[in-house]
């Protein structure tokens, strides 16, 4: 992204040190006078394992460490002394024009836990490797050159909810930036834009104004704190087929924000999913963030290449398997026209789906709720999102019921998906159904017979649907790793034959 007057990239070459033993990590390296001249250099963003420090680990359901939460021990030796630590240092200056403004340090993604210091003073700590974290560092800054120090742990207690089927990397693998805002600026806002032309802006304190422009940059509406809701006579609607975007510019004092928005409605009509009043078949893929060059560090050019290939081959849906993607991915889906199943960074696959499943453990409830709520807060203004997915391959329980309730409170306009908890979700979902079972589920969904049960799913802890009244969505099917994708035409013959079958997502987009 190009730099703007009040946004400054901190990407680039950082000083770097690494150890496999936390007890041998660099100490006091956050001090301003610390001598880092003999340290290595590391590109940020990047995965440290692809730069010669540690090794990538591909794992499906097994943890790459011992199962003994909340502790981390090496899964091979059982010793507590192997948890790689990456230490980073970077010098930066603040533009003179930022004086008297609040300065925020933003990390788009760090795997998996990290401490931050600025000029020798601690700024904070963060987990959840796939959502941005921000630190107000205004009081820590000094005139001239500043020193930023970051200590990254490969695994932490949060890693028990990051057991996705993927190659495991670590480090500062997404962008780092600084941005500045006036003390009375816009910290957050929510936009609702419906197919009836109604637009509503909320969440901004004090006096503010807003201007809405169409794609030809013509002004079509003006809003303010006194008139925050308006209905336009005629609007172009957003869908995957016609991804029409308007531009909303918000002003509060000297603070100016811009967001592309789309007018859209979505609802469940009996056994069908409707977008702008029309039934949709979701022709989707599960997409991991993966690059043959960067690992989990994916460039904007690679994102665009992915999405152009998807559009070329009639893919209209992406499930962000199984965590929030880089924020620019959602903006690209808005622009190009891709429906998004936005999945939270919650997978405790190593504990499976029964009573031991983390969704049934009260100590995990707050984290499950927080990760789902933060995802909804970050991306609720992106029109491409159709489903909020609570996570993946984790035992269903009250932790997910609480998460569903919180996400519905934050954003009642979208559907809630969780393939382990269909009774509580808005849509029925399973993985890898046989074609003949899918046929039976289609007949049941169309009201022709009772809903079938999958013996395998019941045995493995699914809260299996027993309803005719919900649409069905196969969040994973048609396994495509290696020499696969058999029965694909047969699947889609069945999807098209039954209105209650809304489609599904292939596993997965790129073989890691």
N, C-alpha and C positions, 0 to 999 in steps of 0.2 A: 504494500500500500504506500502511496506517496505521503510524505510528511506534510502536516498542516501546521498552521501557526502555533497551535497549542497541543500538538502531538509530536513526540520525538521517539524514534526507534532506538532501542538499546541492543538490537541485534548486532552481530559481528563477531570479532575475535575477542574472547575473554581469556584471562589467565586461569589455569586449571590444574588441580591435583586430585588423585584418586587413590583409594585403598579398599581392600576387601574386608578389612577388620575395623569396625567402628572405634575400637580402643586405640587404633593406630592412626586415626584421622588427624588432619591438620588442626592444631589448637591455636586459638587467638588469631586466626588468620583474618578475622574481621576488623582487627585494629588497623587504623589508617597507616601507621608506620611499618606494618608487617612487610617483610622483604619477600616478594614473589618473583624475583628475577629468574630464579631457577625452575620455576613451574613450567609445565607444558602450556600449549595454547589450544583452545577448543572453540570451534564455531558454535554460535548460538543463533538459531536453534539447531540442534542435532541430537542424535542418540549416541551416547558415549560408547556403547558396545561396538558401533560401526566405525569408531575411531581408535580401536585397539585397547579399550579399557573394559575388561570383563567380556562376557560372551552373551549373545542373544539366546533366549530359551524359548523354544516352541512347546506349548503345553495346551491341552484341551481342558480336561476336567481336573487334573491334578494341580495342586499348588506347587510352585517352584521352591517351597520352603515347608518346613514341618507344620502340621496342623496342631496348633496349640495356642489359639488366640487368647489374649491380645498380643502374645509374644511372637517374636520372629527368631527362629532357629533354622540353620541350614538343613534342608530336607535330606541330604545324603549322610552327613556326619552326625546330625543331631546337636551340633555345637552352636552356641549362641554368638560365635565370633565371626560369622560370615554374613554380612549385610553391607554390600558395597556403598561407600560414601564418596560423593563427588563434591569437591570444593571449588567454587568459582569466585573470581574477583573481576570487577570492571570499573573503570574510571569514567565519569561523565560530568558534564557541566549543564547548568540550567540557563536557558536564554534570559536575557535581561528583561524581556517583555513579560516574563512570568512572575515578576515581582508582585507581591500582594495577592497572588492567586494560590489556591489550594493545589498541591502537586500530588498526583496519584501514580504509584508504581504498579504496573499491571503485568502479570504473567498469564499467558493464554493457556499454558499446560505444562506441568512438571510431574515427572514420574519418580517417586510416588508421594514423598513428603519432604518439606524443606523449611529451613529457617532463613530469615532475611535480616541483614544488618545494613545500615547506612551510616557511614562515618563512625564506625565502631559502636553504634547504638542499635539495639535490636528493634526491628520494625514489626516482626511478627512471625507466625508459623502458619502453614496451610497444608491440607490434604485434599483429596479428590483430584486425581491427576488429569481429569478431562474437562473441567470447567475452569474459567478464569478466576483468579484471585487478585484482589487489589489491596494495596497498602497505602494509607495516607502518610506520606513521608515529609510533609511540609515542615514540621518542627525539627526534623533531623538534618535538614540541608544547611550547607554553609556557602558563602560566596566563592566563586571560582570552582575548582575541581572537587568533586565528591567521589567517595569510594563505596561501591556496592559489593557486598559479599553475600554469597548464597551457599548453604550447605544442604545437599540433596541426599536423601536416603533411598536406596533402591526399593526397599520394602518397609512397610509400617503396619500398624493395626488396620488401617484402611485397605491394605492389600487383600485382606480377606473378603472384601467386596469388589475386588478387581480381578477375579479369576476367570477372565474371558478366554475363549478359544482363539488364541492369537500368539504371535511372537512377542515375547516380553523384552522390553528395552527400558532404559532409564535415562535420567538427565533432564535438562531444560530443552524439551523437544518441540515446543511451539514458541511463538514470538514473545518478546519482552518489549514493553514500551513505557514511556512516561507521558502523562497528559495533565493539563492544568485547567482549572475551572475557578470562577469567582466564588467567594464564600456563599453567596446567595444564589448560586446557579441551579441548573436542572440536574438533580441527582438520578431521577428515575421518572418514567412515564409509561402509561399503558394506552394503546390505541385499539379501539374496536371499530371495524369497518364492515358493515353487513351488505348483503346483496340487494337490500332495499334502498341503498344509497346513504344509510345513516352512518355517520362517523362521530365517535366520541373519544375525547382525550381526557385522561384522569391521572392522578398521582403526582401532580406538580403543585407545590405549595406557593402561595402568594400570587402576585399578578404576572401574567404571561400572555403572549399572543402566538397564534399559529396561522400559517398560510399553506394551503393545499394546492399543488400544481399537478396538471395532468402530464401525460408522456410528451406532449408537445410544448411543455413548460408554460402553459397558460394557467393563470390563476383561476381556480374553480370554487374556492371556499376560504373564508377567514374565520378563525376561532379565537377564543380567549377564555380566561378564567370566568368571565361573565356569560359566555356563550360557548360552552365546551362540547355541545352536542348539536349537530345539524344534519339535515337530510337533503341530499342533492337530488335534483329532479331526475337526472340520468347519469349513470356511471357505467364504465366498462368493467366487467367482472374479471377476477383472477381465477384461473384454473390451470391445470397442467397443459391443456391444449391452447389456452389463450392467457399467458402469464402477464397480464397488463398491470403495470405498477404506477402508482401515483407517488409524488414526493411531498412529504410533510416537513415543513421547516418551523421549528419552535424557537421562540425567543423569550428570554427572561433577563432583563437588564442587559448586561454585555455578553451573556451566554447564548450561544446559538447551537441548536442540534438539528440534524437531518435524519429522516428515516424513510426508506421506500416502503410503501404499504400497498395492500391489495384488498379490494372489496370482494367478500366471499361469504357464502353461507354454507354450513354443513349440518346435517342432521341424520338421525337414524329413523327411517320410516319402516316400522315393522321389522322385516328381515333384510332391508336394503340400506346401504350407505349412499346418501345423496349429497352431492356437492353442487351448489347453485340450483338445487331442485332436480338434478339429473343423477341417475344411478351410475356408480363408478365401478369398474373392474380395476383393481390395483395390480399392475404388472410390474412386480418389484424385484429388487435385489437387496441382500444384506451387504453393506459396504463397511469393511474395516478401513481405517486410515493406514494405508500401507504403500510404500514406494520401494522399488527395487534398488534405488540409490540411497534414499534417506531413512528407510525403515518407517517409523511412525512420524517422521518429519516429512510432511507432504507440502509441496510448493503450490502456489496458486495456479501455475501453469498445469501442474498434474491434476489439480481439482477440475479445472476447465476441461482438460482432455477426458477425464472420467465422465463428466456430465454430457459432453458432446457425443461420446460413444453411446451413452445411455439413450439420449434423444434419438440418435441415428437408428438404434435397434429397438425402438418402440417400448423402452422401459420408462414408465411414468412414476415410479415409486421407489424410494430408498428407505430402508430401515438403518438407522445409524448404529450398527451392531458393533459392540453392545455398550455404547457410552456416547456422550455428547461429542460431536465432531468439532473441528475448528469452526469458530463463529462465521468465517467467510463462506463455509460450505452452505449454510442456511441461506445466506444472501444470494449465492449462486443458484440455489434451488428456486428461490423467489423469482430470479431474473429469467432463468431458462424454462421453468415450468416443470417441477418435480414435486410430487406429494411426498411428505416426510413423515415417517414413523420415528418420532424423536425419543430415543431410549436413554434412560438414566444410567449412570455409571454404577450399577448394582448387579453384581453376579457373584454369588457364593457357591459356585458349582461344586467345589471340593467337599462341601457338607451335604450335598444332594438335596432331596425334596421332602423327606419325611419329617419326623419330629426333630431331627437334628438340624434341619434347614434353618438358615439364619433369619428367615422371615418369621420364624416361630420363637426366636430368642429375644426376650425383652431388652437385653442390653444393646441390641442392634437396632431397635425400633427408631430411636432419634436420628441415627445416621441414614437409615433408609429414607425416612421422611425428608431430611435435610437435602439429600442429593437429588431427590425428585422435585422438591420445591424450588431449589436453586435453578434447576434446568428450566422449569416453567417460567420463572421470573426472567431469566436471561433471554429466552427465545419466544416469549408469548406474542411479540409484535411481528413475527415472521409469518406471512400468509401461507407459505408452503406447508406448514405443519398441520397434519390432520389428526394424528394420534399422539397422545403422550403415553409412552411405554414405560412401565414402572421398573423394568430391568429384565433379567434373563436368567433362566436355569438356576433359580433359587427357590427353596421351599416357601410356599405361600403361607401367610399367617397374618396376625394382627399388625405386624410391621408394615405390610403392604396395604392393608385396609386403611391404616392411618395415613399412609402416603397418598392413596387414592382420594381420601377425603380432603386432604390439604391441597392437592393439585386441582381438584374440582372447585375448591373455594377460590384459588388463585385465578383459574381460567375455566369458567363453566361453558365456554363456547366449543370446546373440543372433546373428543372421545378419549376414554381411558382404556389402555390395553395392558393385559398381563397374562401371558399364556399359561401360567400356573394357577391363576385365580379367576376363571371365567365367570363364576357366579357373581363375583363382585365387580367385574369389569363391564364395559359397555358393549363389548364385542366378543364373540367366542373365537378362540384361537388355539391351535395345536401345531405341533411340528411333525413333519414327515408322515402324513397320513397315506395309507395305501389308496390307490385310485378307487378301488371298490368301496372302501370306507367313505371316501369323499363323496362318492355317488349317493350312498345312503344318507350321509349328513345333508347333502343337497335336497334330497327328497323330504327329509325331516324338516329342514329349514323352510321349505316351500309349503309345509303343512300337510304333506302326504302321508307321513308315518312318524312314529316316535323317534326321537334322537338316538343314534347308536352310541355305544360305549366302546372305547378302545381299551382292551384288557391291559395292554402294556402301560398305558397312561395311568390307569387306576392303580396298578401295581407300583408305579414310580411316583405316586403322590399328587397327581393332577387333581384339582378340584374340577371334575369333569362336568361339562354342561349337560343339563337335562331339560332343554327348553327348545321350543320351536320359534321363539320370538326374537332371536338375535341374529344379526348377520354373522357369517363365519369368515375368518381371515387366517390363512396359513402363514404364520410369520417366518417359518423356515420349511422349505421343501425343495425337491429337485436338486439334490446335492451335486455340486459342480466341481469339487476338487478332484483333480486327476481325470480319469476316463469315466465320466459320469453323465448325468442329464438324461438318463433313460426315462421313458414314459412321459416325456414332456408334452407331446401333442395330446396324449390321452388325458393328462391332467386338465389341459385347457379346453378340451371338448366338454369335460364335466363342469368346469367353472362357468363356461358359457351357457350350459344347459339349465342352470339353476340360479334364479335371481338372488337367493340367500347366500350364495358363495361369492364373496367379493374379491377373491384373488389371493395373491401371496407373494412371498419374497424368496428368490433363489438363494441358496447358500453356496458360495458367496460370490461377490463381484470379482475379486482378484485372488488367485491362489497365492497365499502368503509364502 
